[in-house]
Amino acid sequence: MVSYLQVDGLTKSFGDLILFKDISFGIAEGQRVGLIAKNGAGKTTLLNILSGKEGYDGGNIVYRRDLKVAYLEQDPHYPEELTVLEACFHHGNSTVELIKEYEKCMETEGHPGLEELLIRMEHEKAWDYERQAKQILSQLKIRDFNQKVKHLSGGQLKRVALANTLITEPDLLILDEPTNHLDLDMTEWLEEYLQRANLSLLMVTHDRYFLDRVCSEILEIDNRQVYQYKGNYTYYLEKREERVNAVTVEIERANNLYRTELEWMRRMPQARGHKARYREDAFYELEKVAKQRFNNDNVKLDVKASYIGSKIFEAEHLFKSFGDLKILDDFSYIFSRYEKMGIVGNNGTGKSTFIKMLMGEVQPDSVPLILVKRYDLVIILKMACSLMISSRLLMWCKT
């Protein structure tokens, strides 16, 4: 396979905090790699480094010459006065630049160089480019192409940025949380698009189902190092457990031997022969292994809940609407302790509004919602609201 990206000895730290040290990996033509790590381990930082948006302390990053790379940031930004369609072409490729040349030529008196530009436009099939961009935007449920970027919500802006990266048809696509702010239909469309596209992929996502379906290899950042797994997310879970068990056994064995060697070090005479010095050097290497603190915690919500009784909230004849759009119409429900309720629906049907009612941020149109007001409950709801955006519901409920 042709190498697209090679990273050797990469190190990044913030003050005393080392995110990763001397990590090396590569991405070749056709590879679809999912990047996994605990929160705060440096996933987004690594993607920013690879895209040139952030510096690093040491190492080498080498791309294949003339490789087309597109990067979807976690929080994209565009000039506020751009329209949706203009933003879609803002970070472009050679075809986008050619379209800009053509538009500039048509605005110039006499249209200098128009004949040559028309030939190039025909050769690069630039006439279909705007149509393709509108098709992708429509699939992502962005249909007002002349709307100003400054009037878009955060979710809409992320979808415009996603369309921007896809329309450039890159050789290597780097995506940071691409399914954030996508509903089920949009996520399934993106999944199918990536599966049939002829590109290489490096992606961070918390959507386990999406990761399992799209990526065929997993790259894990753990304890400042990188581990590669030649399989999808399900395969990764199996092999990671094997690795964790092997490391745990190694540390336990080292600890047992360390206690014996420590006793020898304490009673060893000052005069040391060659053999004793060799054993002493080995002791210090053994000490490094024995004193490892291996963290096998999975990514999870660490919430302590304490409340009295079985009822968490009760809704009686709730109504909520925005103009002609009805969110709730005579809704009644008792949510009990240990119950797991999923909220599904297309964008704009009121899922987040309902969560905000539970949090007290939005009031219903009818009688007040009866809520067991406990601080821990509110924290759970806030986290759940975020998870609903970034993960598929069934996979989240399973975990």
C-alpha positions in Angstrom: 0.0 0.0 0.0 1.1 3.6 -0.7 2.0 5.5 2.4 -0.1 8.7 2.9 1.0 9.7 6.3 3.9 8.7 8.5 4.4 9.9 12.1 7.6 9.1 13.9 8.6 9.9 17.5 5.8 12.5 18.1 5.7 14.1 21.5 3.3 16.7 22.8 3.0 18.2 26.3 1.3 21.2 28.0 3.7 22.2 30.8 4.1 19.2 33.1 1.3 17.3 31.4 2.6 14.9 28.7 -0.2 13.8 26.4 1.9 11.4 24.3 5.5 10.7 24.0 7.6 9.3 21.1 4.5 7.8 19.4 4.8 6.5 15.8 2.1 5.3 13.4 1.2 5.5 9.7 -1.8 5.7 7.5 -1.7 4.1 4.0 -4.0 4.3 0.9 -7.4 2.9 1.6 -7.0 2.6 5.4 -9.9 3.7 7.6 -8.7 4.3 11.1 -10.6 5.2 14.2 -8.7 7.1 17.0 -9.7 6.2 20.5 -8.6 7.5 23.9 -10.1 8.6 27.2 -11.2 12.2 27.4 -8.2 14.5 27.9 -5.7 12.0 26.5 -5.1 14.2 23.4 -7.3 13.0 20.5 -8.3 16.4 19.3 -4.8 17.8 20.0 -3.3 15.0 17.8 -5.7 15.8 14.9 -4.9 19.5 15.2 -1.2 18.7 15.1 -1.6 16.5 12.0 -3.7 19.3 10.3 -1.0 21.9 11.1 -3.2 23.9 13.4 -1.1 23.2 16.5 2.6 22.7 17.2 4.4 19.8 18.9 7.5 19.3 21.0 9.3 16.7 18.9 9.1 14.1 16.2 8.4 14.1 12.4 5.2 14.2 10.4 5.5 13.4 6.7 2.7 13.4 4.1 3.0 12.0 0.6 3.7 14.7 -1.9 0.6 16.4 -3.4 -1.7 14.5 -1.1 -5.1 16.2 -0.7 -6.1 16.4 3.0 -9.3 17.7 4.5 -10.0 18.2 8.2 -13.3 18.6 10.0 -12.6 20.4 13.3 -14.7 19.7 16.4 -15.7 23.4 16.5 -15.4 24.9 13.0 -15.3 28.7 12.4 -16.1 30.7 9.3 -16.2 34.5 8.5 -19.7 35.6 9.6 -20.6 37.3 6.4 -20.3 34.2 4.2 -23.4 32.4 3.0 -23.9 28.7 3.5 -22.8 28.0 -0.1 -19.8 30.3 0.2 -18.7 28.6 3.4 -19.0 25.2 1.7 -16.3 26.4 -0.7 -14.3 28.4 1.9 -11.6 25.7 2.4 -11.4 24.3 -1.0 -9.3 22.3 -3.5 -8.0 23.1 -7.0 -11.5 22.9 -8.4 -12.8 25.5 -5.9 -9.9 27.8 -6.7 -10.7 27.4 -10.4 -14.3 28.4 -9.8 -13.1 31.5 -7.9 -10.8 32.4 -10.8 -13.8 32.0 -13.2 -16.0 34.2 -11.1 -13.3 36.9 -10.8 -12.8 36.8 -14.5 -16.6 37.3 -15.2 -16.6 40.3 -12.9 -13.6 41.9 -14.7 -14.3 44.0 -17.7 -13.4 42.3 -21.0 -13.2 38.8 -19.2 -9.4 38.3 -19.7 -8.4 34.7 -20.0 -12.0 33.4 -20.2 -11.3 30.9 -23.0 -8.6 29.1 -21.1 -10.6 29.1 -18.0 -13.6 27.6 -19.8 -11.4 24.7 -21.1 -10.0 24.1 -17.5 -13.6 24.2 -16.1 -14.7 21.6 -18.6 -11.7 19.4 -17.9 -12.1 19.4 -14.1 -15.9 19.1 -14.4 -16.3 22.2 -12.3 -19.7 23.0 -13.7 -21.2 20.2 -11.6 -19.4 21.3 -8.4 -22.0 23.6 -7.1 -24.8 21.0 -7.8 -22.8 18.4 -5.8 -22.3 20.8 -2.9 -26.1 21.5 -2.8 -26.8 17.8 -2.8 -24.5 17.1 0.1 -25.9 20.1 2.1 -29.5 18.9 1.4 -28.6 15.4 2.7 -27.4 17.1 5.9 -30.7 19.0 6.0 -29.2 22.4 5.2 -31.4 23.8 2.4 -31.2 27.6 2.7 -28.0 28.1 0.7 -28.1 31.9 0.9 -28.4 32.0 4.7 -25.6 33.9 6.5 -23.2 31.8 8.6 -23.7 34.1 11.5 -27.3 33.1 11.7 -26.6 29.3 11.9 -26.7 27.3 15.1 -23.7 25.4 16.2 -25.1 22.1 14.9 -25.9 23.7 11.5 -22.4 25.2 11.2 -20.8 21.8 12.0 -22.9 20.2 9.2 -21.8 23.0 6.7 -18.2 22.3 7.7 -18.8 18.6 7.1 -20.1 19.3 3.7 -17.1 21.5 3.1 -14.7 18.7 3.8 -16.6 16.1 1.7 -17.0 18.3 -1.4 -13.2 18.7 -1.6 -12.9 15.0 -2.4 -9.7 14.5 -0.4 -7.3 11.6 -0.5 -7.1 11.6 3.3 -10.1 12.7 5.4 -9.6 13.6 9.1 -12.8 13.9 11.0 -13.3 15.1 14.6 -16.7 14.0 15.9 -18.5 13.9 12.5 -21.8 12.6 13.9 -22.2 15.3 16.4 -25.5 17.2 15.5 -26.5 14.5 13.0 -29.8 12.7 13.4 -30.3 9.1 12.5 -31.0 9.7 8.8 -28.0 12.0 8.3 -25.7 9.6 10.2 -26.8 6.6 8.0 -26.3 8.7 4.9 -22.7 9.7 6.1 -21.9 6.1 6.9 -22.9 5.0 3.4 -21.1 7.9 1.8 -17.8 7.1 3.6 -18.1 3.4 2.8 -18.4 3.9 -0.9 -15.9 6.9 -1.2 -12.4 6.2 -2.5 -10.4 7.8 0.4 -8.4 7.1 3.5 -9.8 8.1 6.8 -8.7 9.1 10.3 -11.6 9.7 12.6 -12.5 10.5 16.2 -16.0 9.7 17.3 -18.0 8.6 20.4 -20.5 6.8 18.2 -19.5 3.2 18.7 -21.9 1.8 16.1 -20.7 4.3 13.5 -17.1 3.5 14.3 -17.7 -0.2 14.0 -19.3 0.1 10.6 -16.9 2.6 9.0 -13.4 1.9 10.4 -11.5 -1.2 9.8 -8.6 -0.3 12.1 -8.3 1.2 15.6 -5.5 3.5 16.9 -5.6 3.9 20.7 -3.8 6.5 22.8 -3.3 5.0 26.3 -0.8 5.9 29.0 1.0 8.3 26.6 1.6 5.6 24.0 -0.1 4.4 20.8 -1.5 0.9 20.2 -2.7 -0.3 16.8 -5.4 -2.9 16.2 -6.0 -4.4 12.8 -9.8 -4.7 13.1 -13.0 -2.8 13.8 -14.2 -1.5 17.2 -15.5 -4.9 18.3 -12.2 -6.6 17.5 -10.4 -3.8 19.4 -12.4 -4.5 22.6 -11.4 -8.1 22.5 -7.7 -7.5 21.8 -7.5 -4.6 24.3 -8.7 -6.8 27.1 -6.0 -9.3 26.2 -3.4 -6.6 26.3 -4.7 -5.2 29.6 -4.6 -8.7 31.1 -1.1 -9.3 29.9 0.2 -6.0 31.3 -1.5 -6.7 34.6 0.1 -10.1 34.9 3.5 -8.5 34.0 3.2 -5.9 36.7 2.2 -8.5 39.3 5.1 -10.7 38.4 7.5 -7.8 38.5 6.1 -6.8 42.0 6.8 -10.3 43.4 10.3 -10.3 42.0 10.9 -6.7 43.1 10.2 -7.6 46.7 12.9 -10.3 46.6 15.5 -8.1 44.8 14.8 -5.1 47.2 15.7 -7.3 50.1 18.9 -8.3 48.3 19.7 -4.6 47.6 19.3 -3.7 51.3 21.7 -6.3 52.6 24.2 -6.2 49.7 27.8 -5.3 50.8 29.4 -2.0 49.6 32.0 -3.8 47.5 30.2 -5.0 44.4 31.6 -7.2 41.8 30.7 -7.2 38.1 27.9 -9.7 38.6 26.4 -7.6 41.5 26.5 -4.4 39.4 24.7 -6.2 36.6 22.0 -7.4 39.0 21.8 -3.9 40.5 21.1 -2.4 37.0 18.5 -5.0 36.4 16.9 -4.1 39.7 16.3 -0.5 38.6 14.7 -1.6 35.4 12.5 -4.0 37.3 11.5 -1.2 39.7 10.2 0.8 36.7 7.8 -2.0 35.8 6.8 -2.8 39.3 5.8 0.8 40.1 3.6 1.2 37.0 0.1 2.3 37.9 -1.9 0.8 35.1 -5.3 2.5 34.6 -7.9 0.2 33.1 -10.9 2.5 33.6 -13.2 2.7 30.6 -14.8 6.0 29.5 -17.8 6.3 31.7 -20.0 8.8 33.7 -18.8 8.9 37.2 -21.9 10.3 39.0 -22.9 9.7 42.6 -26.6 9.9 43.1 -28.5 10.1 46.3 -32.3 10.7 46.6 -35.2 9.4 48.6 -38.1 7.5 47.1 -38.7 5.9 43.7 -40.1 8.9 41.8 -37.7 11.2 39.9 -40.2 13.3 38.0 -43.9 13.4 37.2 -45.5 15.1 34.2 -49.2 15.7 34.1 -51.0 17.1 31.0 -48.0 19.0 29.7 -48.3 21.2 26.6 -45.4 23.0 24.8 -45.3 24.7 21.4 -43.4 27.3 19.5 -45.9 29.1 17.2 -47.6 26.4 15.2 -45.0 23.7 16.1 -46.3 21.5 18.8 -43.6 19.9 21.0 -45.8 18.3 23.6 -49.6 17.8 23.5 -51.2 16.7 26.7 -48.2 14.6 27.8 -48.3 12.7 31.1 -45.6 10.4 32.5 -44.0 9.2 35.8 -40.3 8.6 35.5 -39.2 6.1 38.2 -35.9 5.3 39.8 -33.7 2.9 37.7 -35.8 3.4 34.6 -34.1 3.9 31.3 -36.0 6.0 28.8 -34.9 6.8 25.3 -36.0 9.9 23.5 -35.9 9.6 19.7 -37.1 11.9 16.9 -35.9 13.9 13.9 -34.1 17.3 14.4 -36.4 20.0 15.5 -39.1 17.7 17.0 -38.3 18.8 20.6 -35.9 16.3 22.2 -33.6 18.9 23.6 -36.5 21.1 24.6 -37.9 18.3 26.6 -34.6 17.7 28.4 -34.4 21.4 29.1 -37.8 21.3 30.7 -36.5 18.6 33.1 -33.5 20.8 33.9 -35.8 23.8 34.5 -34.3 25.9 31.7 -37.6 25.9 29.7 -41.1 26.1 31.2 -44.0 24.2 29.7 -47.1 26.1 28.5 -49.4 24.4 31.0 -49.0 23.5 34.6 -45.4 23.2 36.0 -43.5 20.0 35.7 -43.1 18.2 39.1 -39.5 17.4 39.4 -37.5 15.9 42.3 -34.9 18.7 42.5 -31.6 17.0 43.3 -28.3 18.4 42.2 -27.0 15.0 41.1 -30.0 14.5 38.9 -29.5 17.7 37.1 -25.8 16.8 36.4 -26.9 13.5 34.9 -29.4 15.2 32.7 -26.9 17.7 31.4 -24.5 14.9 30.5 -27.3 12.9 28.9 -28.2 15.9 26.8 -24.7 16.1 25.4 -24.6 12.3 24.9 -27.8 12.4 22.9 -26.1 14.7 20.4 -22.8 12.8 20.1 -23.8 9.1 20.4 -26.4 6.7 19.1 -29.1 6.1 21.7 -29.1 2.3 21.8 -25.3 2.0 22.1 -25.3 4.6 24.9 -28.1 2.9 26.8 -26.2 -0.4 26.6 -23.1 1.1 28.2 
